[in-house]
């Protein structure tokens, strides 16, 4: 009798479990679709851009009035930059991979020339000489250097794919070219951007299959040079030594960090509301650029900051997913490098705002004020969207056999088809286009 009574009670439980497994299978099937990365990229970036426009308007309007500037000047400039950036993103999403490879060397040469021009006639701000003033426009070429290095480095490593079994071909001319860009950026005083460029180079080498011993040497060299750069500039020494104890100098090097903590702490779970920030009234320096995340935490609370973080994690997931799934070495290198670029910039910014890292003057991608950061970032996302939209083209059996034979001849040695590679058997009747 008890067994008969247990049967009806167990049936709803089994039904609920079957329904849960069915929903999980449906969700998994959605993430297995070809265009999943495309929609994740578009959705996360557009939401981040929308949050950025709201917070730039909130943070800049009062700050502009306090400093004697037109109240809507910042949001007007940011809206123009966002419109141009979305146009660049859409255009970039329509170009094939071969177009980006053709742009690699012109982009690198143009970036180096602009960086040299900055050193000659550039404008300074807070001790850094990183900007070019061209009529009504203010341009920071070091932001565009990230995109140029990604394109040039990926194209270079793909061209040298069969020669990457030796260290000299892995390093030359990629590392000397990157060192030139870093040196030009560092002469201008921008250490934060230099760190991101180093991260891009490390990602390119890792994705290309560089051995661990090489990374140990490069990492030790990078740490030594970073320590030297800090020691050579007293302001960096103070900033680096005081970030753990900002209360030791509350009116100097600790001022920005203390007010950032106050903004985050006053937000609570749900924030004080849009436009109700107190720190935007001139207390928090660089409120609409480097410290915009503190205003997000104050006005939108912990829920708002976690939402921003989740959107960045979604963007990173989409980029890594593309890098792992594509059989094209150029797309793999570019997808991984752009993902590391945006993720590293996000972590450095959030680390500075929350006190985990020293303040490095790095903007939060898609959220902080500034067209020089927004335009190349949106262009890079458009490039990833272009790769995510690729469709397979039909191949005859002879073409499939030739492609398989070519992979077998290369073997499993280091190179763009080595580390990070997934087993990508040709689909029946097709292989990716523009390979």
N, C-alpha and C positions, 0 to 999 in steps of 0.2 A: 504493500500500500504506500509506504514511504517512497519507494522507487518510482511509482507512478506519479506521485506528487512532485518529485524532483524533476521529472521530465519537462513539464510546462514551464517550470522556473528556469531551467537551463536553456531552453529554446530561445528566449529573447536575448540572453547573453551571447549565444552563438550567432544569432542574427546581427547583433550590434557589432561583433568582432568581424563578421564577414563584410558588413557595410564599411567598417573602418579600413579593412584591407583593400576593398574596392576603391575607396577614395584615395588611399595611398598609391595604388597602382595608377589611377587616373592622373594624380599629380606627377608621378614619376614619368608617365608618358608625355606629359606636357613639357617637362624639362629635357626630354629626348628629342624634341622637334628640332628641325634644322635651323629655324629662325628664332629659337629661344634666346640665344646670345644677342641677337639684334634687338629684340623687344626689351630685354633687360637693360641693355645699354641706353636705348632711347628713353625708357621710363625713368631710370635712376638719374640720368643727366638732366632731363627736363624738370624733374622734381627738385633736384639740387639747385638748378638755375632759378626756379621760382622762389624757393626759400631764400636764396641769395638776394634776389631783387627786393623782396619784402624787408629783409634785415638791413640791407644797404640803405633803403629809404628811411627805415626807422632810426638807424644809427647815425646817418649823415645829416638828416634835416636839422636837428637841434645843434649838432656839432658845427655845422656850417654857419648857423646864426651866431653861435658863441664866438666863432673866429672871424666874423664879418664877411662871410661869403653868401651868395644867393642860396636860399634854403634848398631849392630843388636842383642845384647844379650837379651834385654827385649822382643822384638817381637818374637824371637826364642823360648824363654821360654813360652811365652803366647800362641804361636801356638801349642806347645807340650801339654800344659794344656788344650787348647780347644779341641784338638784331643782326649786326654784321657777323657775329660768331655763328649764329644759327644758319645764316646763308652760307658761310664757309663749311659748316658741318654738312649741310645738305649737298653742296657741291662735291665735297670730299667723299661722301657716301656713294656718288655715282661714278667715281674714277676706278679703273681696274688697277691691279697690283703693279702691272708693268709701267703705268704712269707714275707711280710713286718711286719706282726704281729709277726712272728717267730724271726725276726731280732731285735725287739724292745729292749729287755733286754740286749742282747749282745752288741748292739750299745751304750746303756747307760753306761754299765759297762766299756767298752773300752774307751769311751770319758772321764769318770771321771778319769781313770788311766792315760790317756794322759795329762789331765789338772794337775794332781798331779806331773807328770814327768816334766811338764813345770816349775812348781815352784821349782823343785829340780835342774834341769840342763838346764833350758831354756835359750834362748838368748833374750837380751833386745834391744829395738830400741825406741828412743825418750822418754825414761823413762818408757816404758811399757815392761813387761816381758811376751810375749805371744807366742813365737816361739820356735819350736824344730828344731835343725839342725841335719839331719840324712844323713850323707855323702854329696852328692851334693844337697840334697833336703832341703828346708825350709818349715816347716809345721806349721800352726796355728790351734791347736785343737779346739779353741773356735768357729771357723766357723763350724766345724763338729758337735759341741754340739747342734747347732740349729736343725739339721736334726734328731739327736738322741732324743732330747726332744720331737719333733713332733711325732715320731713313738711311743716312750714309753708312752707319755701322752695320745695319742689317744687309744692305746691298753688298757691302764689301765682303762680309763673311760668307754670303751665298756665292759670290763670284770665286772665292778662294776655298770653296767647300772641300775639294780633293786635296788641298795642301795643308789642312788644319791639323794634321797629325803631329806637327812640330810646333814648339813654342814660338819660334820667331815669326811664323806665318800667322799664329793666333794674335800676337801682340802688335805686329807691324803691318800696316801703319795705323791700326785702330787706336792703340794706347797713345802714341805720339800726337795724333790728331786730337784726341780727347784732352791730353795734357795742355796742348796749345789753347784750346777753348777755356779750360779751367784756369790757366794762367791769366788770360785776358779778363775773365770774370773776377778773379781774385785781386788783380791789380785795381779794379774798381771798388773792391771792398766787400763783395757779396759772397760771403762764405756759405750761406744757406743754399743758394742756387748751385754752388760748386759741389756740395754734398749730394744733391739730387743728380747732378751729372755723373758723379762717381758711381752712384747706384745704378744708373742706366748702363754704364760701361760694364759693371760687374754682371748685370743681368744678361747683356749681350754675350759675354764670354761664357757664362754658365749655360745659357741656352745652346750655345755653339758646341758645348761639350768640353770646356777647358778642364784640365785635371785639378784635383784638390791642392796639390803642392803649389801650383801657380797662383791659386787664390790666396794661399797663406802668405806668399811673398808680396802679392799686390796689396793685401789687407794690411800687412805690417808697414808697407811703404806709405799707404794712404793715412794710417793712424799717425805715423811719424811726421808726415808733412802737415797734417791737421794740427798736431800739437805745436809744430813750429809756427804755423800761421797764427795760432792763438797767442803764443808767447810774444810774437813780434808786434802785437797791437794791444796796448794796455786796456783799452775798452773791452776787448774780447776776454782778457784775463779776468777783469772784474765781473763781467757778465757770466762767465763760466763758473767762477768760484762762488758767486753769490746766489745762484739760482736755487741751491738747496736751502739757503737761509736768507730769504728775501727780507726778513724783518731786521737783519743786521744793517741794512741801508734803506730804510723805508722811503726816504725822500730822493734817492738816487737810483742805483741799479735795481733795487727791489720795488720801486714805485709801480711799474707797469704790472708786474706779477701780482702784487698785493691787490690792486684794483680788479685784476682779472679774476682772482679767487673770490673777491667780494661779489662780483657779478654772478659767478656760477653758484655761490652759496645762497644768494638771495632769491634764486629762481625757484627753489623747491622742486616739487614733482611736476607741476604744470605751468610754472612761470608766472610772472606778474602781468603778462598780457602784452600784445604787440603795441609798441609805442610808449610803454610805461617804464622803460629802462631808466635808471638813475645814472648809471655810469656813462651814458652817452652825452651827458652834460659837461663834457670837457675833462672829466676825471681820468678816463682811460685813454692813454695815447694810442694812436693808430687804430681807433675804434672800428673803422669801417674796412680796414685792410687786414692787417695781421691778427687783430683781436676780435674779429667778427664772431667767432665761435663763442666767446664769452657773452656777447649780447644775445646770441641764440639761447644759451643756457639761462640767462636772466629773464628773457621775455617768454620763452617756450618751455623752460624747465628741463628736468631730466628726460622727460618724454621726448621733447624736441631734439635734445642732443643725441639721444639714442636713435631717433629716426634718421638724423643726418648720418650718423655712423653706420646704420644699417644700409642706407643708400650707397655709401662708399663701398661697403662690403659686397653689395650686389654688383656694383660696377667692377670690382676686382674679380669676383667670381666669373662674370661674363668674359673678362679678358683672359683669365687663366683657362677657362673652358675652351675658348677658341684656340689658344696656344697648344693645348694638349690634343685637340681633335684634328687639327689640320695636318695634311701631309706635305703642305708647301713650306719649305724652310724659311722663306722670306716672311711669310705671314706669321709663322711661329715666332720668329725673332722680333718682329714689330709688335705683335700682340703682347708678348711677355714684357717687352721694354716699356711700352706705353703704360701697361698696368703697374709696373714697378715705379715708373715716374710719378703717376698720379697718387699711388698708395704711399710712396715715400714722402711726397709733399704733404699729403693729408696727415701722416703720422708726425712729421716734424712740427706742423702747425698746431695740431691738437696737443702734442707733448709740451709745447711752449705755453699754450694757454692754461693747461692743467698743472703745470709745474713739474712735469716729469722730465723735460728736457730744457736746456737753456733757450732763451728767446733768440731765434735766428732770422727773424724778419722775412718769413716765407708765407705767402698768402694761401688761403684755403681754396683749392680748386673749385670753380663754378660758383662759389659763395662770396668770396672776398671781392671788394671793389678793385677794379683795374682791368682795362682792356688788354694790356700787354700780357697778362696771365690768362685771361679768358679766351682770347682769339686762338692761340696755338693749342690750348687744351680742347676746345670744341672741334678744331680741325683734326686733332689726333683721334677724338672719339668718332668723328665722321669717317676717318680712315678705317677704324675698326668696324664700323657699320658696313662699309663697302665690302670688307672681307667676310662679314657674317652673312651677306646677301648672296654670296657666290653659289651658283648652281652647277651640278655636274653636267658635263657634256658627254655625248655618246662616243665610245671608242670601239673599234672592231677588235676581235680577239687577238689579232697580231699586235695591235698597239698595247693591249693589256699585258701580253707576254713580254714585250720589249721593256715596258716599265718595270715589271717584276724582275727581269734579268738585270736591269740597271741597278736596282736596289741591292740585289744579291752581290754584284761586283763590288759595290762600295763597302759592304760588310757593316760591322757594328762599331767601327772606330769612331773617334771624336769628330764632331762636325755638326752642322745644323740639323742633320738627320740622326744624331746620336742621342745625347742627353735630352730628356723631356719628350722623347719620341714615343708615339703610340703605334701599335700595329695597325696599319691602315691598308687592308686588302682592297683592291679595286672592286667597286660595286659592279654587279652584273649590268653591263650595258653602259657603264660610265665611269669617269674619273674627274676630279675637280678641274674646273676651267682655269685658264691662265697659269697653269702649273709651270 
